[in-house]
């Protein structure tokens, strides 16, 4: 089944949102001193990596 461009963009945005929530959930489980020691760019990088992995999996699934 072929998806349109808008549908792909919505699926990608949804995947990015899920990655963001996963990282925030994992961060909230850490103890407070560890949480404060984690730099913000590391969190952003983790979200981007998870979103990219989701996009690659979605692209492979569509073929």
Secondary structure as UniProt FT lines:
FT   HELIX           5..29
FT   HELIX           32..37
FT   HELIX           40..62
//
